[in-house]
Amino acid sequence: MQRPPVAQIWEWLDAIPDPEIPVISIVDLGIVRDIAWEADALVVKVTPTYSGCPATGVINLDIETALLGHGIDKVELRPQLSPAWTTDWLSEKGRAKLEGYGIAPPQPAGGPERCPHCGSANVRLQSQFGSTPCKAQWRCGDCLEPFDYFKCI
């Protein structure tokens, strides 16, 4: 098999959904840090969102499965722990997808600017603990809907 170009591989990986937030891809999440051919192996560097993230093993398996499915038989996944992942690495497309899904994207101030359901700025923290460790639970004071907020890291 002829080696596919790295740009094509990025597209394939962009089709892999995050297992905890399936509306966003692992590429939009910003955890795929680098893709390169080294000798006859494809090396993919992946940075977990935080140490102990329960989705890391599933994400690695999904990457290997997708690449094997596209005919790449030698895949090496390398964890890249430094620099540590930050929510700044989320793509703009990913941020928009989060909001469209009902999850407020991370903001530098540490809380959502508006409700992802109705757009109101009348929001308040319900709990620092949301549906996953990387999210907090908020509620809109206008539409009264609860929503997750992707914590700033």
C-alpha positions as CSV (number, residue, x, y, z in Angstrom):
1,M,0.0,0.0,0.0
2,Q,1.2,3.5,-0.8
3,R,1.5,5.8,2.2
4,P,-1.4,8.1,2.5
5,P,-0.5,11.8,2.9
6,V,-0.5,13.1,6.5
7,A,-3.3,15.6,5.5
8,Q,-5.5,12.6,4.6
9,I,-4.8,11.0,7.9
10,W,-5.8,14.1,9.8
11,E,-9.2,13.9,7.9
12,W,-9.6,10.3,9.0
13,L,-8.9,11.1,12.6
14,D,-11.2,14.1,12.4
15,A,-14.0,11.6,11.9
16,I,-13.4,9.9,15.2
17,P,-15.8,11.2,17.9
18,D,-14.8,11.9,21.5
19,P,-16.4,9.0,23.4
20,E,-17.7,11.3,26.2
21,I,-18.9,14.1,23.9
22,P,-19.6,12.4,20.5
23,V,-20.5,15.6,18.7
24,I,-16.9,16.7,18.8
25,S,-14.0,14.9,17.1
26,I,-10.7,14.1,18.8
27,V,-9.0,16.5,16.4
28,D,-11.4,19.3,17.3
29,L,-10.7,18.5,20.9
30,G,-7.1,19.2,20.3
31,I,-5.7,16.0,21.7
32,V,-4.1,14.7,18.5
33,R,-0.8,16.7,18.6
34,D,1.2,15.3,15.7
35,I,1.1,12.7,12.9
36,A,4.2,11.6,11.1
37,W,5.7,8.7,9.2
38,E,8.8,7.3,10.8
39,A,10.4,4.5,8.7
40,D,7.5,2.2,7.9
41,A,5.3,3.2,10.9
42,L,2.8,5.9,11.4
43,V,3.4,7.7,14.7
44,V,0.4,9.6,16.2
45,K,1.1,11.7,19.3
46,V,-1.9,12.1,21.6
47,T,-2.2,14.3,24.7
48,P,-4.9,13.3,27.2
49,T,-7.2,16.0,28.4
50,Y,-6.1,15.3,31.9
51,S,-4.3,12.5,33.7
52,G,-6.6,9.7,34.6
53,C,-9.2,10.6,31.9
54,P,-11.3,7.4,31.5
55,A,-11.7,8.0,27.8
56,T,-8.0,7.8,26.9
57,G,-7.9,4.0,26.4
58,V,-11.0,4.1,24.2
59,I,-9.6,7.0,22.2
60,N,-6.4,5.2,21.6
61,L,-8.3,2.1,20.5
62,D,-10.5,4.1,18.2
63,I,-7.4,5.7,16.5
64,E,-5.7,2.3,16.0
65,T,-9.0,0.8,14.6
66,A,-9.6,3.7,12.2
67,L,-6.1,3.6,10.9
68,L,-6.0,-0.1,10.5
69,G,-9.3,0.1,8.7
70,H,-7.7,2.5,6.2
71,G,-4.9,0.0,5.5
72,I,-2.2,1.3,7.8
73,D,-0.8,-1.8,9.5
74,K,2.0,-0.2,11.6
75,V,0.6,2.4,14.0
76,E,2.5,3.7,17.0
77,L,0.6,5.8,19.5
78,R,2.8,8.0,21.6
79,P,1.5,9.8,24.6
80,Q,2.6,13.4,24.7
81,L,2.2,14.7,28.3
82,S,4.1,18.0,27.9
83,P,2.9,20.6,27.4
84,A,-0.3,19.5,29.2
85,W,-3.6,19.8,27.3
86,T,-5.6,23.0,27.7
87,T,-9.0,24.0,26.6
88,D,-7.2,26.6,24.4
89,W,-6.5,23.7,22.1
90,L,-10.2,23.2,21.2
91,S,-10.8,24.3,17.6
92,E,-13.4,27.0,16.9
93,K,-15.4,24.4,15.0
94,G,-15.3,22.2,18.1
95,R,-16.4,25.1,20.3
96,A,-19.4,25.8,18.0
97,K,-20.3,22.1,18.0
98,L,-20.2,22.0,21.8
99,E,-22.6,24.9,22.0
100,G,-24.9,23.5,19.4
101,Y,-25.0,20.3,21.4
102,G,-26.1,22.2,24.5
103,I,-22.7,22.3,26.3
104,A,-21.3,25.8,27.0
105,P,-17.7,26.0,25.6
106,P,-14.9,27.0,28.0
107,Q,-14.4,30.7,28.6
108,P,-11.2,32.3,30.1
109,A,-13.3,33.8,32.9
110,G,-14.1,30.3,34.2
111,G,-17.8,30.2,33.5
112,P,-20.2,30.3,30.6
113,E,-21.0,33.7,29.1
114,R,-24.5,32.6,28.1
115,C,-26.9,29.7,28.0
116,P,-26.3,27.4,25.1
117,H,-30.1,26.8,24.8
118,C,-31.6,30.3,24.7
119,G,-28.5,32.6,24.7
120,S,-29.4,34.3,28.0
121,A,-26.5,35.7,30.2
122,N,-28.6,34.9,33.3
123,V,-26.8,31.7,34.2
124,R,-25.6,30.3,37.6
125,L,-23.4,27.5,38.8
126,Q,-25.3,24.5,40.2
127,S,-22.4,22.1,40.8
128,Q,-18.7,22.0,40.0
129,F,-19.3,18.4,39.1
130,G,-21.1,17.6,35.8
131,S,-21.8,14.5,33.8
132,T,-18.0,14.0,33.3
133,P,-15.0,15.2,35.4
134,C,-14.2,17.9,32.7
135,K,-17.7,19.5,33.0
136,A,-19.6,21.5,35.6
137,Q,-23.4,21.8,35.9
138,W,-25.0,25.2,35.3
139,R,-28.6,26.4,35.0
140,C,-30.2,29.2,33.0
141,G,-32.3,31.7,35.0
142,D,-34.5,32.5,32.0
143,C,-35.3,29.3,30.2
144,L,-34.6,27.3,33.4
145,E,-32.7,24.6,31.5
146,P,-29.7,22.9,33.1
147,F,-26.6,22.6,30.9
148,D,-23.1,21.3,31.1
149,Y,-20.2,23.8,31.0
150,F,-16.9,22.4,29.6
151,K,-14.4,23.5,32.4
152,C,-11.5,25.7,31.5
153,I,-8.2,23.9,32.0
